[in-house]
């Protein structure tokens, strides 16, 4: 908790205020923001290695679907809700006639060190009441528009209860998340040598899939493409600022020989190393 002195004196052109006292701050900022709130009826729902960017809540209303996270498979059945935190990789399919209500939302104030996965939830009596009032299938059965504000508040309460219910498991003891900066430092350290995705996964103590997800999410590149970009950028610096031969630069940057280096450089920088050096030096 912080204890901060307050002494504010605003004059024209701002509305005049005089505030004195002390400010105590105990609680982190928190909040829930609903991004998408829909009910869908599906005949086909094939997703392969999708990644959730926000929190996702599924509430199946008819038929049966299936979601797989790594080796953990879940049959989506009516009567159970399913929660996925951000950065969960999953694949899905369904049988014809599958229907579900889903919400995409963000949560502030719970931290980033959350375990990815698919987490089934047996709704409490209160959750069931909120689901009945917020699920679009209930709204379709004649709810009037003057309940819109109350429905929105019910939805926020529902999502708060759902996240609270699963949070102890999402923040399991010993799980501190993945340090992206540490992983990228390791990739930088190994950027000049011939390494495989398996080598990088071992060096970072991650599975190949987790490493790929993390690097793609952080940099926009796969791990091996990120390494290639680092090598090419290093080569560009050497071409611009040193008199090393193209053969030397090829070896120093892990390309092996000048012919392979020239081919890769030309493909990704749309010019040859020699032409780049001439242009960079004016």
N, C-alpha and C positions, 0 to 999 in steps of 0.2 A: 504494500500500500504506500502511496506517496501522499505527502502533505505539502501543499503548495500555497503560498500566499497569493491572494487575489487583490489587485489594485488597478482598476480599469477606470479611465476617465475619457469618455468620448465627447467631443464638442462639435459644433457645426463644421462641415455640412452634414455630418452624421447626426442622427437623433441623439440628443444629450443623454448620457447615462453616467451614474456614479456607483461603482460596485466595489465593496471592500469586504474582506473576510479571508477564509481559508478554504481550499478545495481538497477533498479527500477522494482519491480514485482507487476503488477496490477491484472492480470487475472489468474483464476484457470486453471489448466491443463484440457483440454477437448479432446474428440476424439470419433470416431465411429469405431467399429470393426465388420465387417460382418462375421458371423460364418457359416450360411447356407443360400443358395439362390436358390430356386427350384420352378418349376412348376409341379403340380401333378394332375392327373385325378383319381377320387376316385369313387368306387362303394360302399364302406363302410368306415365310419369314426366315430367310436364309441369310445370316450374317456370319462372316468368317474373320476372326481375330479383330473385331471392332474394339475400340478403346473408349471408355466413358470419360468425357471431359468434365462432367459435373456428377452430382449425386443422381441416382436413378431409382425410382420406386415402381415396381410392377404389382398390379392387383388383378390376377386373372379372373374373368367373369364367365367364361364359357370355354369348353374344350380343353385341349392340353397342348402346351408348348414345352420347349426344352432349351435350357441355357447351360453352356459348359465354360467353366473358367479353369484353364490348365487341365488337370485330370479330375476336376470336381464337377460332376454333372447334376443338374437339378431339373426335375420335371415340374413345370409350372402348373399348379392345380388351384382350382377355386377354393377359397377359404384360407389361403396362406398368402401373405405379402412377401415380396422379395426386394431386398435393398442391396444396391451396389454403390460403393463409394467411388470418388474420382480415381481415374487411372487404372480401372479394372479392365483387363482384356477378356473378351468373351466371344463365343460363337453361339448361334441360335438356329432353331428350326421349329416347325409346328405342324400339326395335323390340320387338315381343312376344317374350318369352322372355329378356329381359335380366336378368342376375343380377350382383350386386356385393357385395363385403364393404366396409364403410366404418367409419371411426373418426372421432369428434369428440374433440378433445383440446386442452388448453392447454399452453403452454410458457412457463416463467418464465426470465428471464435472457438473452433474445436481443434485447431492445429492442422498441420499437414502430414504428420507421421501416422497415416492411417493404413491399415492392412487391406490390400485389395482383395476382392472376392465377391461371392454371391451369398447373401445372408438371409435365410428364410425367417419369417416372423409370424408367430401365431398371434393374431390381433387380440388385444384385451377388449373388454366390453366397451370401454370408452372409445378405443380405436374403431371398433365396428360401428358405433354410432356416428363417428366422424366420417367414416367411409361411406355410410349410407347417405350422408348429407352432401358430400363433396364429389363422389364418383359421378361422372357425367351421365351414366345410365339412370341414376336417380333423378338428376336434373331433367332428363328427357321425359320423365313421367309426370310432367306438369308443374314443376316448381316455378314460381313466379319470379320475375326479374327483381322484385324488391328484396329478395333474399341474397342478392349478389354479394353485398359487402359481408354479410354474416357467413356466407359460404367460403369466401376468401379467408376469413379469420379461422374458420373451422379447418381449412386446408393447412394453414400455417401451424395450427395446434397439432394436427395429425402428423405432419412431417417432423415436428419437434419431438413428439412422443416416440416416433419410429426411430429417429437417430439416437435419442436417449436410450432406448431399449437395447440397441446394438453397440453403442459406443464402448462399453467395457471390453467387448471382444475385438472391436476395431483398433483399440488402443491397448492391446494385450501387453503385459509386462515384458520388457526386453525388446519390444519392437519400436525402434526409433526412426523408422523410415529409411530411405536411401539417400545418402549424401551425394547429390549430383556433382558438386564441386570436386569431391574426392575422386569420383569415377572419371571425370574429365581430366583431372590432373594425371591419373594413371594412363589414360589414353595419350596424353601429350608426351609423357615419359617414354612411351613405346612407339611413338609415331615414326621413328626413323628406321625401325627394324621390320623384318618380315614376320608379321603375326597374323593369326587367324582369329575368328570370332571366339572359338573355344579358348584360345590363349587369353584373350581379353576377359572373358567371363571368369576364368580361374583367377586371374590377377585381381579382379574386383570383387571376388567372392559372391558373384551373382550367377543365376542361370543365364543361358544365352538369350532366352526370351525376355527375362527381366532387364537384362542389359540393353537389348535392342529397344524395348519400350522406353526405357529411361532416356537413352541418348536421342531417340527420335523425338520424344516429347520436349527435351531440353534444347536441342540444336536444330531440329527439322531434318536431320540426316540419320541414316542408319549408321551403326558404329564404323563399318568398313568405309563407307562413303565419307564419314567425318574424318577418319584417318587420312583418306586420300586428299581431302580438302586442306588439311593441315600440311601435308607433304608438298602439295602444289603451292600453297602460300609461302612456305619456307623457301621453296625453289625460286619463287618470284623475288623474294628478298635477296637471295644470293645472286641471282642474275642482275639485279639492279645495283647492288652495293659492293660486290666483290669482283675480282678478276678470275675466279675459279673457272676452269673449263666446264663445258656442258657435261662431259664425262664425269668429272669430279662431283658436280652438283647432283647428277643422277645417283651416284653411289651414296653421297651424304644424306640424301633424302629418301633412301630406301627403294629406288627404282631399279637398281641392278646395273643397267647399262643405258647409254645415251639413246639407243634406238627405241627401246620400250618407253623411256622417259619422254622422248620427243612425240611419240604417238599419243600417249596419255595426255600430255600437256596440250597438244594441239586439239585433241577431242574436247577437253573441258575448258580451255581458255581461248579457243578459236584463233590461235596464232602459234607459231613455232617458238621454242625457247630463244633461238638466235634473233628472230624478228622482235620478240618482246624486249630483249636486252637492248637492241638498237633503238627502239622507240622510247624505252624508259630513260635512256641516257641522252636522248635528244640528238 
